[in-house]
Amino acid sequence: MRFGLFIPQGWRQDLTGIDAADHWDVMHGLAKHADDGDAFESIWVYDHFHSVPEPNGEAVHEAWTLMAAYAASTRRVRLGQMCTCMAYRNPAYLAKVAATVDVISGGRVEMGIGAGWYEHEWRAYGYGFPTAGERLAMLDEGVQIFRQLWEKGTATFEGRHYQVQDAQLAPLPLQAGGPPLWIAGGGEKKTLRIAAQHAAYTNFTGTPDVFTHKSEVLRGHCEAVGRDFSQIVRSANYNVVIGADQAAVDDKLAWIHDHYRRTVPDKADEVIQDIRNGPLVGTPEQVVETLTELEGLGMTYAISYFADAAYDRSGIELYEREVIPALRG
């Protein structure tokens, strides 16, 4: 199994209480921790402008600015976004940005891409809020533009949503064919079909029952488009709350609950209930058991989020010591 680590950027209230002047030191410190070790293959950020579970004005750092910063300040870890919203940036421009970051990083960019969902920030930033079908069509067209630019250095495309005419891209990404595409989302009719056509990686719900079902849907789309299902790495994101024993797990859950009560009091109970019910909450032995089950179902890349990462690294360090070595091939 392979492992990635989300770096806090504020989106999930995970820099609250830390002075803005110190945000980069905190974020970069965690990125450097991952980079200096060998437990995590990759680090990840979210592509959002407004915080969750509600837009309450808390800091949210922009994803591709962070990608460039991490490209220049790390040496080993791969760099991903879970996931870039296609419609927030013109796809030809985004292909150019990703190529530049790939060069800066020495060829370490992963391109997480999706259709987007957060209506409040869509409308607030002037993008409107197209229907789900339109957003998925934009995703499909944009990926095709990526492919032309990254593979050929030029693109001409006449779509319903995007048009480019003799667009030029130089230099090309260092990775042949461009950064690997992670098509994120579990939409069964369109998203997983786009993934079957274009993705090196997928990312959808990681609970055993849902993961199994989505995997079978993806397999069906692969058969329909003539793609080898085994070529696609299936990943999932997890909230990790880990402690040496149940009392330590309960203490961490209580801290997370109290933290959210200070920032989004009306949503704190809902947030903690969602985290508490996640599959990777428990002792190292319990987490290893769950991940082993998931690996048997085909989930071979776990991207981990620690709600307290900016304030306390003990959970990350325990995970690195006792979980990852038990599962990493």
KAWOPE-V959413 format. One record per residue. N is the residue number from 0. PHI is phi as a letter, one per 20 degrees, with the letter a starting at -180 (none if undefined). NEAR is the number of other C-alpha atoms within 12 Angstrom. D_FIRST is the distance of its C-alpha to the first C-alpha in Angstrom with 1 decimal. Layout:
n->N phi->PHI near->NEAR d_first->D_FIRST
n->N phi->PHI near->NEAR d_first->D_FIRST
This chain:
n->0 phi->none near->31 d_first->0.0
n->1 phi->d near->31 d_first->3.8
n->2 phi->c near->36 d_first->6.8
n->3 phi->c near->41 d_first->10.4
n->4 phi->c near->46 d_first->13.6
n->5 phi->f near->44 d_first->16.7
n->6 phi->e near->48 d_first->19.9
n->7 phi->f near->43 d_first->22.9
n->8 phi->c near->47 d_first->25.6
n->9 phi->o near->41 d_first->27.9
n->10 phi->g near->31 d_first->27.1
n->11 phi->d near->42 d_first->26.1
n->12 phi->m near->40 d_first->28.9
n->13 phi->d near->36 d_first->26.6
n->14 phi->c near->34 d_first->29.2
n->15 phi->g near->32 d_first->32.2
n->16 phi->n near->19 d_first->34.7
n->17 phi->e near->21 d_first->33.6
n->18 phi->f near->15 d_first->36.3
n->19 phi->g near->18 d_first->35.5
n->20 phi->f near->12 d_first->36.6
n->21 phi->d near->16 d_first->33.7
n->22 phi->g near->26 d_first->30.9
n->23 phi->f near->28 d_first->29.8
n->24 phi->g near->23 d_first->29.8
n->25 phi->f near->28 d_first->27.5
n->26 phi->f near->35 d_first->25.1
n->27 phi->f near->28 d_first->25.2
n->28 phi->f near->23 d_first->24.9
n->29 phi->f near->36 d_first->21.5
n->30 phi->f near->41 d_first->20.4
n->31 phi->f near->28 d_first->21.8
n->32 phi->g near->31 d_first->20.0
n->33 phi->f near->34 d_first->16.6
n->34 phi->f near->27 d_first->18.0
n->35 phi->f near->19 d_first->19.6
n->36 phi->e near->20 d_first->16.6
n->37 phi->c near->25 d_first->13.4
n->38 phi->f near->34 d_first->10.9
n->39 phi->e near->38 d_first->10.6
n->40 phi->f near->34 d_first->10.4
n->41 phi->b near->40 d_first->12.7
n->42 phi->c near->46 d_first->15.5
n->43 phi->c near->41 d_first->17.0
n->44 phi->c near->42 d_first->20.4
n->45 phi->e near->41 d_first->22.1
n->46 phi->d near->41 d_first->25.0
n->47 phi->b near->35 d_first->27.8
n->48 phi->d near->34 d_first->31.3
n->49 phi->d near->29 d_first->32.3
n->50 phi->f near->30 d_first->30.7
n->51 phi->c near->30 d_first->29.4
n->52 phi->f near->28 d_first->30.2
n->53 phi->b near->25 d_first->33.5
n->54 phi->f near->24 d_first->34.9
n->55 phi->d near->25 d_first->36.6
n->56 phi->n near->20 d_first->37.1
n->57 phi->f near->26 d_first->34.4
n->58 phi->g near->29 d_first->32.9
n->59 phi->b near->31 d_first->30.3
n->60 phi->e near->31 d_first->29.4
n->61 phi->f near->25 d_first->29.1
n->62 phi->f near->38 d_first->25.8
n->63 phi->f near->40 d_first->26.8
n->64 phi->f near->23 d_first->29.0
n->65 phi->f near->32 d_first->26.1
n->66 phi->g near->45 d_first->24.1
n->67 phi->f near->28 d_first->27.1
n->68 phi->f near->26 d_first->27.4
n->69 phi->f near->40 d_first->23.8
n->70 phi->g near->36 d_first->24.1
n->71 phi->e near->27 d_first->27.2
n->72 phi->d near->28 d_first->26.1
n->73 phi->c near->30 d_first->22.6
n->74 phi->c near->27 d_first->21.8
n->75 phi->c near->27 d_first->18.1
n->76 phi->f near->35 d_first->15.8
n->77 phi->e near->39 d_first->15.6
n->78 phi->c near->49 d_first->17.8
n->79 phi->c near->44 d_first->17.4
n->80 phi->c near->44 d_first->19.5
n->81 phi->c near->43 d_first->18.6
n->82 phi->c near->35 d_first->20.8
n->83 phi->f near->40 d_first->23.9
n->84 phi->e near->41 d_first->26.8
n->85 phi->g near->42 d_first->28.4
n->86 phi->f near->40 d_first->31.9
n->87 phi->f near->36 d_first->32.0
n->88 phi->b near->27 d_first->32.6
n->89 phi->g near->25 d_first->34.3
n->90 phi->f near->36 d_first->31.6
n->91 phi->f near->36 d_first->33.5
n->92 phi->f near->26 d_first->33.7
n->93 phi->f near->31 d_first->30.0
n->94 phi->f near->43 d_first->29.1
n->95 phi->f near->33 d_first->31.4
n->96 phi->g near->32 d_first->29.8
n->97 phi->f near->47 d_first->26.3
n->98 phi->f near->42 d_first->27.7
n->99 phi->f near->33 d_first->29.4
n->100 phi->f near->38 d_first->26.4
n->101 phi->f near->37 d_first->24.5
n->102 phi->f near->26 d_first->27.4
n->103 phi->g near->27 d_first->27.6
n->104 phi->e near->30 d_first->23.9
n->105 phi->m near->25 d_first->24.0
n->106 phi->n near->30 d_first->21.9
n->107 phi->d near->35 d_first->19.0
n->108 phi->e near->43 d_first->19.6
n->109 phi->d near->40 d_first->17.4
n->110 phi->d near->49 d_first->19.9
n->111 phi->e near->43 d_first->19.0
n->112 phi->b near->46 d_first->22.1
n->113 phi->b near->44 d_first->23.7
n->114 phi->e near->42 d_first->27.1
n->115 phi->n near->39 d_first->27.6
n->116 phi->b near->30 d_first->29.0
n->117 phi->e near->29 d_first->30.6
n->118 phi->g near->25 d_first->34.2
n->119 phi->g near->22 d_first->35.8
n->120 phi->f near->28 d_first->34.5
n->121 phi->g near->26 d_first->35.1
n->122 phi->f near->16 d_first->38.7
n->123 phi->f near->16 d_first->39.2
n->124 phi->e near->17 d_first->38.2
n->125 phi->n near->13 d_first->40.5
n->126 phi->e near->22 d_first->38.1
n->127 phi->m near->18 d_first->39.6
n->128 phi->b near->22 d_first->37.2
n->129 phi->g near->21 d_first->37.1
n->130 phi->f near->16 d_first->36.3
n->131 phi->g near->21 d_first->32.8
n->132 phi->f near->19 d_first->33.8
n->133 phi->f near->24 d_first->35.1
n->134 phi->f near->33 d_first->32.1
n->135 phi->f near->36 d_first->29.9
n->136 phi->f near->27 d_first->32.5
n->137 phi->f near->34 d_first->32.2
n->138 phi->f near->44 d_first->28.5
n->139 phi->f near->36 d_first->29.1
n->140 phi->f near->32 d_first->31.9
n->141 phi->f near->43 d_first->30.2
n->142 phi->f near->44 d_first->27.2
n->143 phi->f near->32 d_first->29.8
n->144 phi->f near->40 d_first->31.6
n->145 phi->g near->44 d_first->28.4
n->146 phi->g near->36 d_first->28.0
n->147 phi->f near->29 d_first->31.6
n->148 phi->f near->38 d_first->31.8
n->149 phi->f near->39 d_first->28.6
n->150 phi->e near->25 d_first->29.4
n->151 phi->d near->22 d_first->33.2
n->152 phi->n near->26 d_first->34.1
n->153 phi->b near->25 d_first->36.5
n->154 phi->b near->30 d_first->36.4
n->155 phi->c near->24 d_first->39.0
n->156 phi->b near->24 d_first->38.0
n->157 phi->c near->15 d_first->40.3
n->158 phi->d near->19 d_first->38.6
n->159 phi->f near->16 d_first->39.8
n->160 phi->d near->23 d_first->38.0
n->161 phi->c near->29 d_first->37.5
n->162 phi->c near->20 d_first->39.8
n->163 phi->c near->25 d_first->39.5
n->164 phi->c near->16 d_first->42.0
n->165 phi->l near->17 d_first->41.4
n->166 phi->f near->23 d_first->38.8
n->167 phi->d near->24 d_first->37.9
n->168 phi->c near->29 d_first->34.8
n->169 phi->b near->21 d_first->35.1
n->170 phi->f near->25 d_first->33.3
n->171 phi->f near->31 d_first->30.4
n->172 phi->g near->35 d_first->26.8
n->173 phi->f near->24 d_first->25.7
n->174 phi->f near->26 d_first->22.8
n->175 phi->g near->21 d_first->24.4
n->176 phi->n near->23 d_first->24.9
n->177 phi->n near->36 d_first->23.8
n->178 phi->g near->43 d_first->20.7
n->179 phi->g near->36 d_first->18.0
n->180 phi->e near->41 d_first->18.9
n->181 phi->d near->40 d_first->16.9
n->182 phi->e near->47 d_first->19.2
n->183 phi->e near->45 d_first->18.8
n->184 phi->p near->40 d_first->20.6
n->185 phi->d near->33 d_first->21.1
n->186 phi->g near->31 d_first->24.7
n->187 phi->e near->24 d_first->25.2
n->188 phi->e near->19 d_first->28.2
n->189 phi->d near->28 d_first->27.6
n->190 phi->g near->38 d_first->24.4
n->191 phi->f near->41 d_first->22.2
n->192 phi->f near->36 d_first->24.8
n->193 phi->f near->39 d_first->24.6
n->194 phi->f near->48 d_first->20.8
n->195 phi->f near->41 d_first->21.5
n->196 phi->f near->33 d_first->24.0
n->197 phi->c near->39 d_first->22.4
n->198 phi->e near->39 d_first->18.8
n->199 phi->e near->30 d_first->16.0
n->200 phi->c near->38 d_first->13.8
n->201 phi->d near->50 d_first->14.8
n->202 phi->b near->42 d_first->14.6
n->203 phi->b near->39 d_first->16.3
n->204 phi->g near->29 d_first->16.9
n->205 phi->d near->37 d_first->14.0
n->206 phi->f near->30 d_first->16.2
n->207 phi->g near->25 d_first->15.8
n->208 phi->f near->17 d_first->19.2
n->209 phi->f near->20 d_first->19.2
n->210 phi->g near->30 d_first->15.8
n->211 phi->f near->26 d_first->17.0
n->212 phi->f near->22 d_first->20.3
n->213 phi->f near->36 d_first->19.2
n->214 phi->f near->40 d_first->17.0
n->215 phi->f near->24 d_first->20.1
n->216 phi->f near->26 d_first->22.2
n->217 phi->f near->42 d_first->20.1
n->218 phi->g near->30 d_first->20.4
n->219 phi->f near->23 d_first->24.1
n->220 phi->f near->28 d_first->24.4
n->221 phi->f near->25 d_first->22.7
n->222 phi->f near->17 d_first->25.2
n->223 phi->f near->17 d_first->28.0
n->224 phi->d near->18 d_first->27.4
n->225 phi->m near->17 d_first->26.5
n->226 phi->d near->22 d_first->22.9
n->227 phi->f near->21 d_first->20.3
n->228 phi->g near->30 d_first->17.9
n->229 phi->f near->22 d_first->15.1
n->230 phi->f near->20 d_first->15.5
n->231 phi->e near->31 d_first->14.2
n->232 phi->e near->32 d_first->10.6
n->233 phi->d near->44 d_first->10.8
n->234 phi->d near->41 d_first->9.8
n->235 phi->b near->44 d_first->11.6
n->236 phi->d near->37 d_first->13.4
n->237 phi->c near->36 d_first->14.0
n->238 phi->f near->37 d_first->17.0
n->239 phi->d near->45 d_first->16.0
n->240 phi->c near->46 d_first->19.0
n->241 phi->c near->45 d_first->18.4
n->242 phi->b near->31 d_first->21.1
n->243 phi->f near->26 d_first->22.0
n->244 phi->b near->20 d_first->24.0
n->245 phi->f near->18 d_first->25.2
n->246 phi->f near->15 d_first->28.0
n->247 phi->f near->21 d_first->25.8
n->248 phi->f near->28 d_first->23.7
n->249 phi->f near->22 d_first->27.1
n->250 phi->f near->20 d_first->28.3
n->251 phi->f near->34 d_first->25.5
n->252 phi->f near->35 d_first->26.1
n->253 phi->f near->24 d_first->29.8
n->254 phi->f near->21 d_first->29.4
n->255 phi->f near->36 d_first->27.5
n->256 phi->f near->29 d_first->30.2
n->257 phi->f near->21 d_first->33.0
n->258 phi->f near->27 d_first->31.5
n->259 phi->f near->33 d_first->31.5
n->260 phi->f near->21 d_first->34.9
n->261 phi->f near->19 d_first->36.3
n->262 phi->d near->29 d_first->35.0
n->263 phi->c near->28 d_first->35.0
n->264 phi->g near->19 d_first->36.9
n->265 phi->f near->16 d_first->37.4
n->266 phi->d near->24 d_first->33.7
n->267 phi->f near->28 d_first->32.4
n->268 phi->f near->22 d_first->32.5
n->269 phi->f near->20 d_first->30.7
n->270 phi->f near->30 d_first->27.9
n->271 phi->f near->30 d_first->27.4
n->272 phi->f near->18 d_first->27.5
n->273 phi->f near->22 d_first->24.7
n->274 phi->f near->30 d_first->22.5
n->275 phi->g near->27 d_first->23.6
n->276 phi->e near->18 d_first->22.7
n->277 phi->f near->26 d_first->19.1
n->278 phi->f near->32 d_first->16.3
n->279 phi->d near->40 d_first->14.9
n->280 phi->d near->39 d_first->18.3
n->281 phi->q near->35 d_first->19.1
n->282 phi->f near->28 d_first->18.8
n->283 phi->g near->34 d_first->15.7
n->284 phi->f near->25 d_first->16.1
n->285 phi->f near->26 d_first->16.4
n->286 phi->f near->34 d_first->13.4
n->287 phi->f near->30 d_first->11.2
n->288 phi->f near->22 d_first->13.1
n->289 phi->f near->29 d_first->12.6
n->290 phi->f near->40 d_first->8.9
n->291 phi->f near->28 d_first->9.0
n->292 phi->f near->24 d_first->11.7
n->293 phi->f near->32 d_first->10.0
n->294 phi->f near->28 d_first->7.2
n->295 phi->f near->17 d_first->10.4
n->296 phi->e near->26 d_first->11.9
n->297 phi->o near->33 d_first->9.8
n->298 phi->e near->39 d_first->8.0
n->299 phi->d near->31 d_first->4.7
n->300 phi->b near->36 d_first->5.7
n->301 phi->d near->47 d_first->7.5
n->302 phi->d near->40 d_first->10.7
n->303 phi->d near->43 d_first->12.6
n->304 phi->d near->37 d_first->16.4
n->305 phi->d near->37 d_first->18.6
n->306 phi->f near->43 d_first->22.2
n->307 phi->d near->37 d_first->23.8
n->308 phi->g near->37 d_first->22.0
n->309 phi->f near->35 d_first->25.3
n->310 phi->d near->26 d_first->27.2
n->311 phi->b near->21 d_first->25.1
n->312 phi->e near->27 d_first->22.0
n->313 phi->f near->23 d_first->21.8
n->314 phi->f near->36 d_first->19.1
n->315 phi->f near->37 d_first->16.8
n->316 phi->f near->29 d_first->17.8
n->317 phi->f near->28 d_first->17.2
n->318 phi->f near->36 d_first->13.7
n->319 phi->f near->30 d_first->13.1
n->320 phi->f near->24 d_first->15.0
n->321 phi->d near->24 d_first->14.0
n->322 phi->d near->36 d_first->10.8
n->323 phi->f near->33 d_first->8.2
n->324 phi->f near->20 d_first->9.7
n->325 phi->f near->22 d_first->9.4
n->326 phi->c near->30 d_first->5.7
n->327 phi->f near->24 d_first->4.7
n->328 phi->e near->13 d_first->5.8
